[in-house]
Amino acid sequence: MMRYNRMCRTDSMDVKQEAVRLRLYLGEDKRHGDRPLYHAIVAEARRLHLAGAMVVRGTEGFGHSTRLHTADVLFSEDLPVLVEIVDKEQKIDELLSALEELGEIGLITYERVTVLCC
């Protein structure tokens, strides 16, 4: 059976590729124009044809302000959000350049990873 995505174009499960994992940590209340910032980030990754992007909403967390953001508070609108993208280094670097136009995002991590295509 052929396994396929933009990073792994092979039918072998033994293929390993070097890639970069980009993680962007922000609050769900951050906005770019009239939409949530995480929507703008994912839209930009899609426009640049990156392999994929995932948004995860946290139930609790805190950042540099040490103020706790939690789902336990009724109608909390500032829960933590993580945007995670894995692709080749060149594509991630291209995305980072484009994201500079979005203004302040929050904490960003850039890690080299090995992708197992399976």
N, CA, C and O of each residue as an XYZ file, in Angstrom:
472
protein
N       0.838     -1.180      0.000
C       0.000      0.000      0.000
C       0.885      1.246      0.000
O       1.831      1.328      0.783
N       0.600      2.188     -0.841
C       1.385      3.408     -0.949
C       1.007      4.381      0.155
O      -0.170      4.694      0.331
N       1.994      4.861      0.899
C       1.785      5.899      1.907
C       2.199      7.212      1.273
O       3.204      7.271      0.564
N       1.429      8.272      1.523
C       1.738      9.498      0.812
C       1.425     10.713      1.657
O       0.346     10.821      2.238
N       2.358     11.605      1.717
C       2.133     12.978      2.112
C       3.249     13.789      1.492
O       4.110     13.222      0.819
N       3.265     15.077      1.692
C       4.249     15.911      1.003
C       5.667     15.668      1.481
O       6.607     15.977      0.749
N       5.861     15.133      2.664
C       7.204     14.858      3.152
C       7.649     13.456      2.757
O       8.840     13.226      2.552
N       6.729     12.531      2.648
C       7.076     11.120      2.443
C       6.424     10.603      1.169
O       5.261     10.201      1.184
N       7.140     10.610      0.107
C       6.603     10.113     -1.168
C       7.253      8.771     -1.458
O       8.141      8.667     -2.305
N       6.805      7.752     -0.750
C       7.415      6.437     -0.886
C       6.451      5.365     -0.409
O       5.498      5.656      0.313
N       6.697      4.140     -0.807
C       5.912      3.029     -0.279
C       6.714      2.261      0.767
O       6.250      1.234      1.263
N       7.902      2.738      1.108
C       8.744      2.089      2.107
C       8.519      2.712      3.468
O       8.389      3.930      3.586
N       8.474      1.879      4.498
C       8.319      2.385      5.856
C       9.678      2.644      6.498
O       9.737      3.044      7.661
N      10.767      2.425      5.770
C      12.104      2.581      6.325
C      12.730      3.927      5.989
O      13.900      4.144      6.303
N      12.006      4.819      5.373
C      12.568      6.095      4.951
C      12.570      7.072      6.116
O      11.552      7.264      6.783
N      13.727      7.689      6.356
C      13.856      8.737      7.361
C      14.307      9.999      6.657
O      15.182      9.961      5.791
N      13.706     11.119      7.033
C      14.078     12.398      6.445
C      14.322     13.412      7.545
O      13.631     13.422      8.564
N      15.300     14.255      7.330
C      15.552     15.345      8.262
C      14.581     16.475      7.946
O      14.321     16.784      6.783
N      14.056     17.079      8.993
C      13.081     18.155      8.828
C      13.201     19.101     10.016
O      14.058     18.926     10.883
N      12.340     20.096     10.042
C      12.284     21.055     11.144
C      10.853     21.086     11.673
O       9.889     21.095     10.907
N      10.738     21.103     13.005
C       9.427     21.262     13.642
C       9.364     22.674     14.214
O      10.194     23.066     15.035
N       8.377     23.419     13.769
C       8.143     24.769     14.237
C       6.944     24.739     15.170
O       5.876     24.242     14.812
N       7.130     25.274     16.366
C       6.020     25.370     17.316
C       5.825     26.833     17.681
O       6.776     27.536     18.021
N       4.589     27.275     17.604
C       4.249     28.651     17.938
C       3.234     28.614     19.079
O       2.147     28.054     18.938
N       3.596     29.210     20.198
C       2.757     29.235     21.391
C       2.135     30.616     21.502
O       2.843     31.623     21.501
N       0.814     30.666     21.598
C       0.132     31.942     21.692
C      -1.185     31.776     22.433
O      -1.612     30.656     22.715
N      -1.815     32.879     22.740
C      -3.135     32.844     23.350
C      -4.193     32.889     22.272
O      -4.008     33.517     21.229
N      -5.306     32.216     22.529
C      -6.344     32.189     21.497
C      -6.990     33.544     21.288
O      -7.708     33.733     20.306
N      -6.756     34.492     22.184
C      -7.331     35.827     22.014
C      -6.507     36.715     21.090
O      -6.967     37.791     20.707
N      -5.296     36.290     20.720
C      -4.470     37.098     19.804
C      -5.106     37.088     18.422
O      -5.584     36.062     17.938
N      -5.097     38.269     17.801
C      -5.779     38.403     16.523
C      -4.868     39.035     15.487
O      -3.931     39.767     15.808
N      -5.170     38.732     14.246
C      -4.552     39.406     13.105
C      -5.710     39.914     12.260
O      -6.400     39.143     11.593
N      -5.907     41.208     12.300
C      -7.072     41.769     11.618
C      -8.340     41.320     12.310
O      -8.483     41.479     13.523
N      -9.261     40.760     11.541
C     -10.551     40.362     12.103
C     -10.639     38.867     12.425
O     -11.730     38.365     12.696
N      -9.516     38.151     12.401
C      -9.573     36.716     12.666
C      -8.491     36.305     13.670
O      -7.514     37.027     13.866
N      -8.669     35.154     14.296
C      -7.654     34.686     15.246
C      -6.288     34.543     14.581
O      -6.195     34.152     13.418
N      -5.237     34.859     15.323
C      -3.879     34.790     14.789
C      -3.529     33.387     14.323
O      -2.843     33.226     13.314
N      -3.997     32.355     15.052
C      -3.669     30.994     14.633
C      -4.275     30.666     13.265
O      -3.695     29.888     12.508
N      -5.424     31.245     12.942
C      -6.000     31.069     11.597
C      -5.090     31.695     10.545
O      -4.860     31.110      9.487
N      -4.577     32.880     10.840
C      -3.693     33.568      9.891
C      -2.404     32.779      9.681
O      -1.896     32.720      8.561
N      -1.866     32.171     10.742
C      -0.639     31.378     10.629
C      -0.875     30.148      9.755
O      -0.084     29.857      8.858
N      -1.954     29.434     10.017
C      -2.270     28.238      9.230
C      -2.545     28.615      7.774
O      -2.117     27.906      6.862
N      -3.241     29.703      7.551
C      -3.520     30.148      6.178
C      -2.226     30.462      5.437
O      -2.092     30.148      4.255
N      -1.272     31.083      6.132
C       0.007     31.412      5.491
C       0.796     30.141      5.187
O       1.410     30.035      4.126
N       0.785     29.179      6.105
C       1.461     27.899      5.852
C       0.831     27.192      4.652
O       1.537     26.600      3.835
N      -0.457     27.252      4.552
C      -1.158     26.621      3.420
C      -0.849     27.339      2.113
O      -0.643     26.704      1.079
N      -0.817     28.662      2.168
C      -0.510     29.450      0.967
C       0.884     29.117      0.439
O       1.111     29.107     -0.771
N       1.815     28.845      1.354
C       3.194     28.528      0.969
C       3.391     27.038      0.678
O       4.512     26.600      0.420
N       2.313     26.264      0.717
C       2.340     24.838      0.378
C       3.219     24.021      1.327
O       3.948     23.134      0.885
N       3.152     24.316      2.622
C       3.865     23.491      3.578
C       3.153     22.153      3.710
O       1.998     22.013      3.306
N       3.843     21.175      4.274
C       3.311     19.812      4.346
C       2.026     19.737      5.162
O       1.160     18.913      4.868
N       1.888     20.573      6.169
C       0.684     20.562      6.987
C       0.879     21.402      8.225
O       1.998     21.807      8.541
N      -0.196     21.662      8.920
C      -0.154     22.439     10.157
C      -1.247     21.908     11.075
O      -2.276     21.409     10.620
N      -1.003     22.027     12.370
C      -1.968     21.553     13.355
C      -2.105     22.611     14.444
O      -1.112     23.182     14.893
N      -3.332     22.865     14.862
C      -3.596     23.783     15.959
C      -4.176     22.975     17.112
O      -5.131     22.217     16.943
N      -3.577     23.154     18.294
C      -4.038     22.455     19.490
C      -4.396     23.500     20.533
O      -3.598     24.391     20.824
N      -5.577     23.397     21.089
C      -6.003     24.308     22.153
C      -5.724     23.645     23.497
O      -6.153     22.522     23.760
N      -5.001     24.364     24.329
C      -4.701     23.859     25.666
C      -5.834     24.136     26.632
O      -6.665     25.013     26.396
N      -5.862     23.383     27.723
C      -6.886     23.604     28.739
C      -6.378     24.458     29.893
O      -7.158     24.962     30.700
N      -5.043     24.613     29.959
C      -4.470     25.424     31.018
C      -3.022     25.739     30.685
O      -2.336     24.928     30.062
N      -2.555     26.900     31.091
C      -1.160     27.244     30.879
C      -0.872     28.656     31.341
O      -1.777     29.418     31.679
N       0.432     28.994     31.349
C       0.835     30.357     31.647
C       2.101     30.658     30.869
O       2.829     29.751     30.468
N       2.353     31.927     30.662
C       3.532     32.365     29.923
C       4.362     33.294     30.766
O       4.395     33.171     31.990
N       5.041     34.232     30.115
C       5.967     35.113     30.821
C       5.291     35.990     31.869
O       5.954     36.445     32.801
N       4.010     36.235     31.743
C       3.299     37.054     32.735
C       2.977     36.267     33.998
O       2.620     36.858     35.017
N       3.096     34.955     33.949
C       2.762     33.993     35.016
C       1.270     34.003     35.368
O       0.862     33.350     36.328
N       0.453     34.738     34.602
C      -0.994     34.716     34.820
C      -1.536     33.402     34.277
O      -1.267     33.052     33.128
N      -2.292     32.674     35.082
C      -2.825     31.380     34.689
C      -4.018     31.553     33.756
O      -4.960     32.285     34.061
N      -3.967     30.881     32.634
C      -5.074     30.846     31.674
C      -5.657     29.443     31.765
O      -4.947     28.461     31.549
N      -6.929     29.344     32.079
C      -7.514     28.033     32.314
C      -8.935     27.937     31.792
O      -9.667     28.926     31.746
N      -9.309     26.728     31.399
C     -10.669     26.466     30.943
C     -11.638     26.379     32.122
O     -12.853     26.354     31.929
N     -11.101     26.334     33.337
C     -11.958     26.269     34.522
C     -12.732     27.563     34.748
O     -13.754     27.564     35.434
N     -12.253     28.658     34.180
C     -12.942     29.931     34.302
C     -14.026     29.986     33.238
O     -13.761     29.768     32.056
N     -15.227     30.275     33.659
C     -16.356     30.319     32.740
C     -16.104     31.325     31.623
O     -15.767     32.477     31.894
N     -16.260     30.913     30.401
C     -16.112     31.749     29.212
C     -14.693     32.311     29.043
O     -14.533     33.431     28.558
N     -13.677     31.562     29.429
C     -12.306     32.000     29.226
C     -12.046     32.154     27.735
O     -12.322     31.245     26.953
N     -11.513     33.311     27.343
C     -11.249     33.579     25.929
C      -9.758     33.682     25.637
O      -9.360     34.120     24.558
N      -8.931     33.276     26.607
C      -7.488     33.396     26.411
C      -6.779     32.091     26.760
O      -5.777     32.094     27.475
N      -7.301     30.982     26.255
C      -6.646     29.699     26.496
C      -5.390     29.598     25.641
O      -5.294     30.234     24.592
N      -4.421     28.792     26.096
C      -3.213     28.634     25.288
C      -3.508     27.868     24.000
O      -4.344     26.965     23.968
N      -2.798     28.256     22.940
C      -2.920     27.602     21.636
C      -1.518     27.282     21.137
O      -0.602     28.097     21.250
N      -1.366     26.088     20.586
C      -0.098     25.660     20.002
C      -0.331     25.391     18.521
O      -1.222     24.623     18.158
N       0.469     26.021     17.671
C       0.455     25.732     16.232
C       1.734     24.963     15.958
O       2.826     25.437     16.274
N       1.608     23.782     15.373
C       2.784     22.949     15.098
C       2.835     22.634     13.611
O       1.841     22.242     12.999
N       4.036     22.819     13.045
C       4.249     22.603     11.615
C       5.568     21.868     11.447
O       6.575     22.258     12.037
N       5.574     20.810     10.648
C       6.800     20.074     10.335
C       6.977     20.064      8.828
O       6.066     19.695      8.087
N       8.154     20.471      8.382
C       8.458     20.458      6.953
C       9.964     20.568      6.785
O      10.714     20.595      7.762
N      10.385     20.630      5.554
C      11.803     20.796      5.265
C      12.260     22.176      5.734
O      11.477     23.126      5.762
N      13.535     22.272      6.100
C      14.082     23.506      6.662
C      13.819     24.727      5.780
O      13.435     25.783      6.282
N      14.019     24.591      4.499
C      13.820     25.707      3.578
C      12.380     26.220      3.620
O      12.149     27.429      3.598
N      11.417     25.305      3.679
C       9.999     25.708      3.715
C       9.661     26.397      5.047
O       8.917     27.378      5.067
N      10.202     25.886      6.143
C       9.957     26.500      7.451
C      10.564     27.901      7.496
O       9.943     28.836      8.002
N      11.784     28.041      6.964
C      12.431     29.355      6.940
C      11.636     30.352      6.097
O      11.532     31.530      6.442
N      11.084     29.870      5.003
C      10.242     30.723      4.159
C       8.998     31.181      4.930
O       8.595     32.341      4.848
N       8.403     30.255      5.674
C       7.228     30.607      6.482
C       7.592     31.628      7.557
O       6.857     32.593      7.765
N       8.715     31.426      8.241
C       9.120     32.368      9.282
C       9.280     33.778      8.730
O       8.883     34.747      9.376
N       9.846     33.894      7.567
C       9.986     35.216      6.939
C       8.624     35.842      6.683
O       8.431     37.035      6.919
N       7.694     35.056      6.210
C       6.346     35.560      5.940
C       5.612     35.935      7.227
O       4.818     36.876      7.241
N       5.878     35.197      8.309
C       5.180     35.463      9.567
C       5.617     36.765     10.226
O       4.905     37.295     11.078
N       6.771     37.283      9.845
C       7.225     38.553     10.410
C       6.211     39.665     10.164
O       6.114     40.604     10.954
N       5.461     39.563      9.078
C       4.456     40.571      8.750
C       3.241     40.517      9.682
O       2.459     41.466      9.738
N       3.083     39.409     10.410
C       1.929     39.272     11.300
C       2.134     39.966     12.633
O       1.199     40.061     13.428
N       3.332     40.451     12.892
C       3.605     41.121     14.158
C       4.017     40.133     15.231
O       4.446     39.018     14.933
N       3.882     40.551     16.484
C       4.288     39.718     17.617
C       3.385     38.488     17.721
O       2.160     38.602     17.748
N       4.003     37.331     17.777
C       3.250     36.078     17.841
C       3.278     35.503     19.250
O       2.228     35.177     19.805
N       4.430     35.377     19.819
C       4.601     34.740     21.123
C       5.870     33.921     21.084
O       6.793     34.243     20.337
N       5.932     32.879     21.867
C       7.096     32.004     21.902
C       7.103     31.115     20.663
O       6.085     30.519     20.310
N       8.257     31.032     20.009
C       8.420     30.176     18.828
C       9.629     29.284     19.067
O      10.693     29.762     19.457
N       9.461     27.973     18.829
C      10.607     27.062     18.899
C      10.842     26.462     17.526
O       9.914     26.291     16.736
N      12.102     26.147     17.255
C      12.557     25.674     15.945
C      13.473     24.505     16.251
O      14.570     24.691     16.777
N      13.028     23.304     15.923
C      13.783     22.101     16.294
C      14.015     21.210     15.081
O      13.112     20.991     14.273
N      15.215     20.710     14.969
C      15.500     19.717     13.928
C      14.948     18.366     14.397
O      15.153     17.957     15.540
N      14.254     17.697     13.499
C      13.633     16.400     13.820
C      13.893     15.417     12.690
O      14.227     15.801     11.569
N      13.734     14.162     13.007
C      13.782     13.113     11.999
C      12.365     12.620     11.769
O      11.692     12.190     12.706
N      11.915     12.679     10.533
C      10.568     12.246     10.177
C      10.650     10.794      9.711
O      11.430     10.460      8.819
N       9.850      9.953     10.315
C       9.750      8.558      9.900
C       8.538      8.433      9.013
O       7.412      8.638      9.465
N       8.748      8.105      7.781
C       7.639      7.999      6.834
C       7.023      6.604      6.944
O       7.649      5.600      6.605
N       5.801      6.572      7.419
C       5.137      5.279      7.553
C       3.642      5.424      7.351
O       2.910      4.437      7.425
